[in-house]
Amino acid sequence: MPGQPFDTWKLREAARCFHRGGLIAYPTEAVYGLGCDPLDSAAVERLLRLKDRPVAKGLILIAADFAQLLPFVRQLPPDLMQPVFDSWPGPNTWLLPARKDTPAWLTGCHDSLAVRVTAHPIAGALCRACRSPLVSTSANRSNHPPARSALSVRLAMGTAVDCILSGPLGVSKRPTSIRDARSGHHIRE
């Protein structure tokens, strides 16, 4: 998959959609993700409504690199950050302490934020094109199977998704693992 071509025109269209408050579906390491601008409360609210997901659960942010996540999270001491950095880019989501000004619509009822530096070339390119991390949740309604193709996204979500980037999924068969960087405990395997 690295080096796989994808439509740069569609990528620019997705970035414009992001900056207009739109919802974007895109391939990730295991399933299609549904994302938006993490600082646009109306876009996040729309995403949560579409998925029928409670805000209290919190969300995941994906990024092209760790620098994109720094406005949202605090770093831990080097010995706790090393396993995080060693696992990125890749299909590993980590809970890091949220900055005090991180919006509650991202953290939910938690003092941490789930973050990942993606290894998926299209998801990473989208983050770079938007010059921002993206909210990243599976492109499905709650209690429904995650979408594994652009067509599945369209069939499940109709026109509620403003832009779909089509492309191959990564090789992971299950959604990314989630671990707490402070304790090392697995939240989701």
C-alpha positions in Angstrom: 0.0 0.0 0.0 2.8 2.5 0.6 3.4 4.5 -2.6 -0.1 3.6 -3.8 -1.4 6.4 -6.0 -4.6 8.2 -5.0 -6.5 11.0 -6.5 -4.9 14.3 -5.4 -7.8 16.3 -6.8 -10.1 14.4 -4.5 -7.7 15.0 -1.6 -7.8 18.7 -2.2 -11.6 18.6 -2.4 -11.7 16.7 0.9 -9.5 19.4 2.5 -11.8 22.1 1.3 -14.7 20.1 2.7 -12.9 19.8 6.1 -12.3 23.6 6.2 -16.0 24.2 5.4 -17.2 22.1 8.4 -18.0 19.0 6.3 -17.8 15.3 7.2 -15.3 13.2 5.3 -15.1 9.4 5.0 -11.6 7.9 4.3 -9.8 4.6 4.5 -7.7 3.8 7.5 -5.6 0.9 8.8 -8.7 -1.4 9.2 -12.0 0.3 8.4 -13.3 3.5 6.8 -13.1 6.4 9.1 -15.5 9.3 9.5 -13.9 12.6 10.3 -14.1 16.3 10.6 -12.3 19.3 12.0 -11.7 18.7 15.7 -12.1 22.4 16.5 -15.4 22.8 14.7 -18.0 22.1 17.3 -20.9 22.1 14.8 -19.1 19.5 12.6 -18.3 17.3 15.6 -21.9 17.6 16.8 -23.2 16.6 13.4 -20.8 13.6 13.3 -22.0 12.5 16.7 -25.6 12.8 15.7 -25.1 10.9 12.5 -23.4 8.0 14.4 -25.8 8.2 17.3 -22.8 8.4 19.6 -22.9 10.1 23.0 -20.4 13.0 23.5 -19.4 11.5 26.8 -17.5 8.6 25.1 -14.9 11.0 23.6 -13.3 10.7 20.2 -10.1 9.7 18.5 -7.8 12.1 16.6 -5.6 10.9 13.9 -2.6 12.9 12.6 0.2 12.7 10.1 2.8 13.3 12.8 2.9 14.0 16.5 3.4 17.7 16.1 -0.2 17.9 14.8 -1.4 16.5 18.1 0.5 18.8 20.4 -2.2 21.5 20.6 -4.5 18.8 22.1 -2.4 16.6 24.4 0.4 16.9 26.9 3.5 14.7 26.7 4.3 12.4 29.5 7.8 11.7 30.8 10.2 10.3 28.2 10.0 6.7 29.6 6.2 6.7 29.1 6.3 8.4 25.8 8.9 6.0 24.3 6.4 3.1 23.7 4.0 5.6 22.1 6.7 6.9 19.7 7.9 3.4 19.0 4.4 2.3 17.9 3.9 5.2 15.4 3.2 5.7 12.7 0.9 2.7 12.9 -2.4 1.2 14.0 -1.9 2.0 17.6 -4.1 4.5 19.4 -3.0 5.9 22.8 -4.7 7.8 25.6 -2.6 10.9 26.5 -3.4 13.6 29.0 -5.6 16.2 27.3 -4.5 19.9 27.5 -6.9 21.9 29.7 -8.2 23.8 26.7 -9.0 20.7 24.6 -12.7 20.9 23.8 -14.9 18.6 25.9 -16.6 17.4 22.7 -13.3 15.6 22.0 -12.5 14.2 25.4 -16.0 13.4 26.6 -16.0 12.8 30.3 -12.3 11.9 30.3 -9.1 13.8 31.2 -7.3 12.2 28.3 -7.6 12.1 24.6 -7.3 9.1 22.2 -4.7 9.9 19.5 -2.9 8.1 16.7 -0.3 8.9 14.2 -1.6 7.0 11.2 0.5 4.9 8.9 -2.3 4.8 6.3 -1.0 6.8 3.3 -4.4 8.3 2.4 -5.4 9.2 5.9 -1.9 10.7 6.5 -2.1 12.7 3.3 -5.6 14.0 4.3 -4.2 15.2 7.6 -1.3 16.9 5.8 -3.7 18.5 3.2 -6.0 19.8 6.0 -2.9 20.9 8.1 -4.7 19.5 11.1 -5.4 16.2 12.8 -8.9 14.8 12.1 -11.6 13.4 14.3 -11.5 9.7 13.4 -14.3 7.3 14.3 -15.5 4.3 12.3 -17.8 5.2 9.4 -20.9 3.5 10.7 -23.9 4.2 12.9 -23.6 2.9 16.5 -24.2 -0.8 16.8 -23.7 -1.4 13.1 -20.7 -3.0 11.4 -18.0 -0.6 10.3 -17.8 0.2 6.6 -15.0 -1.4 4.7 -15.5 0.3 1.3 -16.5 3.7 0.0 -19.7 2.1 -1.3 -20.5 0.7 2.1 -20.1 4.2 3.5 -22.5 5.7 1.0 -25.1 2.9 1.5 -25.0 3.2 5.3 -24.8 7.0 5.6 -26.3 8.3 2.4 -25.7 12.0 1.6 -25.0 12.8 5.3 -21.3 12.3 4.4 -20.1 15.3 2.4 -17.0 13.8 0.8 -15.7 10.2 0.5 -12.0 9.4 -0.3 -11.9 6.1 -1.9 -9.0 3.8 -1.5 -7.8 0.5 -0.1 -7.8 -0.2 3.6 -4.7 -1.1 5.5 -3.9 -4.7 6.4 -5.4 -4.7 10.0 -8.5 -6.8 10.3 -9.8 -5.1 13.5 -10.0 -1.5 14.7 -6.8 -0.2 16.2 -5.9 -1.1 19.7 -6.2 1.6 22.4 -3.8 1.8 25.3 -3.4 4.2 28.2 0.1 5.7 27.9 0.2 6.5 31.6 -0.5 2.9 32.8 0.2 0.8 29.7 -3.2 -0.9 30.1 -5.1 -2.0 27.0 -8.5 -0.3 26.8 -9.3 -2.0 23.5 -7.3 -4.8 21.9 
